Amino acid sequence: MSTFKYPSVLQETIKKLACEESYKAVCHTHFFEHPMPSGEKLSEIVNLAREVIFPGYFGDSPVRSESIYYYLGVNTELLFKLLNDQILAGLCFQCNKNNPEKLQDHKEKAFEITKKFVALLPELRRVLSTDVDAAFVGDPAAKSKGEVIFCYPAIRAISSYRIAHALVNLGVPIIPRMISEMAHSETGIDIHPKAKIGESFTIDHGTGVVIGATSILGTNVKLFQGVTLGAKSFPLDENGNPIKGIARHPIVEDDVVIYSQATILGRITIGKGSVIGGNVWVTNNVPPQSKIVQFKPRDFLYTEGGGI
């Protein structure tokens, strides 16, 4: 009867895993003193940003008018420190050489970017307030704006998107995508941080919504669950590789409503004021003030024998 030799199996497995041909395509070289991005710290940063933008709804500290300056000061200072560290980690993540001078450059750049982001917090609050208003007005079941802020997955996803989008615009690598994917995991709503989305944006229910990287949405756009703003098949270069960076997702103009499970693909334009019905497939431009719905199914006459 053979016996299982654990040490030999262990050694053989390690030998295979340590083979360069095995790991070179999936290994990240981590240089000395270069910090790595942390999902745990980014989650704390997003929660702190929400706490600063929506005082009293996130976090454990009570908020009163006489203490709000101190409350916001403590949280904003902590947000600054944590974000500065993670932006530095994002900048270091893309380095392919261990260069001390480059590391110092990254530290200085991270500090400047963090200052610019913190200066954007009042504007982020203003824009997110319009998103809260849109969700409240657009949902008869919402009893208060507080309920919308505290409970609605759309506000969590949109707030993460707006934070991540601001970081994208400031030139931060990897960190914005991590934030958006964390929101995706939390809410089931997938918004790429490079997408451009106007004010008064809302998503009803939200699960399964996908908004691609080059999508452009105007003001007062409303989506329902399962909507996809996606791309058609990618064009290839002369070597057969997908061409990156081209505009390949839809443009949705102001005051458009897109109902559940609608799929809108390619660089097309959905004109202002249009309504896109549920479960439709749209790959062509839609003129302003249009209404796109499924055709009514034909009425079939069934005979007793099963024929039509």
N, C-alpha and C positions, 0 to 999 in steps of 0.2 A: 504494500500500500504506500503510495507516494505521499510525501509531506510537503506542504506549501512553505517555501523558503522566502520569507518576507524580505530580508536584507538584500538578497540577490535581485529580486524584482524591483526593489527600490533603487538600487544602483543602476540597473539597466534602464529604468525609466528616466532617471536623472541624466544619464548619458545621452539619451535620445533628445530630451528637452534642451540640453546644453549645446546640441549641434547647431552651428550657425545657420545652416540651411533651413533648420526648423524654425528658428526664432527671428531671423533678420527682418522678415516682413511685418512682424507684429511687436517688435521690441522698441521701446522708447529709451534713448540714452539720457540718463539723468546726471547732469554735471554737478560737481561739488559746489555747495552753497546756492544752487539754483532751486528755489522752492517749486513744488508741484501744485497745480490747482487742486482744491479740495471741495468735493461736493457738499460735505458737511458744513464747511465755512460759507459756501455760496448760499446754502439754504438759510443760514443765519443772517446773511446779508440781505437776502430778499425779504425775510420776515422783518428785519429792522427797517428796511426801506418802506415796507407797507405800514409799519408802526409810525414812522415819521409822517408819511403821506396821509394816513387815516388815523389820527391820534385817538386812542381809547378803544379801538377795535381789535388790535393785535398787541400781545404782550400782557404782562401781569400788573403793571403799575397803574394806579388810578390817575385820571387826568382831570385837573380842575383849572379854572382860569388863572388862579393865583400861582400855580406851579407849572404851567405849561411851558414857559420859557426854559426852566430848569430841565423838565422832562424831555423836551426836544433837544436841548443842548447835550445832555448825556447820551442820548441815542444817536444823534448825528455825529458826535465825536467818535463813538464806538464804530459806527458805520464807516466813517472815514478811514479808521485804522484797518479794519478788516478788509475793506474794499481795496485799499492801497496794496495790501499784501497779496490779494488774489489777482489784481491786475499785473503786479510784478510777476507772479507765477505764470500768468498767461503769456506775458512777453517772453519769459525765459523758456516756456514750453516749446517755442518754435526755433530755439537756437540749435545749431548743429555743431558748435564749437564751444569749448570751455575758455572763454575770453574774459578775464577780470575787468578790462576796460568796457566791454560790452555790457557786462553785468551792472556796472556803475551807471551807464547810459540808461539801462532799463529802469533802475531805481529812480532816476531823475524823471524819466518819462512817466512812470507809474504815478509819481507824486503829482505831476502836472495834470494828468488825466483825471485823477481822483478829485482834485480841486474843481475841475470843470464839471464833473458829474454832480458833485454835491451842490454846485451853483445851479444845476438844473432841477433840483428837487421841487422848488415852488412851481415851476412850469409843469413838471410831471403831475403834481397834485391838481393843478388847474385842468389839465387834459383828462386825467382819470376821473375828475368830478363830472365832466361831460359824459363819460362812459357810464358812470353810475346813474346819472339822470336818464340816459337813453334806456338803460335796463329797467329802471323803475317805471318810466312812462310806457315802455313797450310790453310790460307784463302785468296783466290785471291781478295776478295772484300775489304780487309784491305788496306787502303791507306798509313798508317804509324803506327809505333809502338805506337805513342802518341794516335792515335785513339783507338788502342787495350786497352791501359791502361785506358783511360778516359771513354770509351763507353761499352766495352765488359762485359757482366754479368759473363762470365767465370773467368775473372781476379778478379772481386769482390769476387766471391765464392771461388776461389782458394787462394786468399790472406787471406780471413777469415779462411779458412781451415788451412793454414800454420801457422798462428798466434795461432789458437786454438790447433793445433797439438803440437806446441812448448810448450804450457802451459800444455798439457797432459803429455808430457815427463818430465816436471818439477814437476809433482805430484799435480797439481792444480785441485781440484774437482769442479764440477758443472759449473764453468765459461766457460770452453771450449765448453761444450754442448750448453750453452746459445748463445755463439758466432756463432756456426755452425747453430743453428736453426734460428737465426736472418738473416744469409746469405741465408738460405733456403727460408725464407719469402720474402727476397728482390729479389732473382734471380730465384726461382723455382728449384735450384740445391741443392741436399741434400747429403752432404759429412760428414760422421761421423768423428769427430776429432781424433779418435783412428786409423783410416785407415792409412796405410803407402804408400805414393805416391812419386815416384822418380821425378827427374828433367825433364824439357822440357815436362810438362804435359799440355794438352789443351782439352777443351770441346767446340765443335762447336755448336752454338745456345744455347744448355744447358738445356732448360726447361724439367723438368721431370727426370733428371739424379739422380740415387740413388747409393751411394757407401757405403756399410756396414762397420761396425766397424772393422772387422778382415780382410778386403780386403788388398791385397798387390799388388801395381802396380809398375812396373819397370820404366825405363827411356824411354822417347819419346813415351808415350802412348797417343792415341787420341781417345776420345769418341764423339759421336754425341748425339743429343737430345733423351731423353726417354730411355737411356740405364740403365739397372738395374744390379748391381753387388750385388746379394742378397743371402739369405740363404734358404735352403729347410726347411721342418718342423723340429722343434727342438726336440732332444731326451729328454726324461723325466726321472727324478730320481724315486726312489722307492715310493715316495709320490705323484707322478703324476705331479710334478712341472718341468718347463723347466730348463735344466741344463745351467747355465750361464758361460760365459767366455771361451767357447770352440771355436776353429777356425772353422768358418762355412761359410765364404765368399770366393770368388775366388782369385786365384793368377794370375795376368796378367803380363807376362814377357815383356822384352824390345821390342820396335818398333811394338807394336800391335795397330791395328785400329779396332774399334768396331762401326758399323754403327747404325743408329737410330732404337729405339724400340727393340733392341736385349736384351734378358733376359738371364743372366748367373747366375746359382744358385749352391750353395754348395761349398765345399772346393775342387775345381778342379783347374787345371792349364791350362791357355791358353798360348801355347808355343810361344817363341820369333818369331817375324816377321809375325805372323798370321793376317789374316783379317777375321773378323766376320761380315757377311752381316746383313742387316736390318731385323727386325721382326722374328729372329730365336730364338729358345729356346735351350739352351745348358746346359746339366747337366753332361757331361762326359769330361775327359781330352782331350785337343786338341794338337796334336803334333806341334812342331815348323814349321814355314813356311807353315801352312795350310790355306785353304780358305773354310769357312763354309757359305753356302748359302742355300736358300730354294730350294726344288725340283721344277722343272718346272711343272706346272699343266698339266694334260692330256688334249688333245684336244677332246672335246665331239662333236659327230655328232647329231644334233637335227633334228628330222623328222618333217614334216608339222603337224602331229598329236600331237606333243609334246613329243613323246617318244625319247629314247636315243638309 
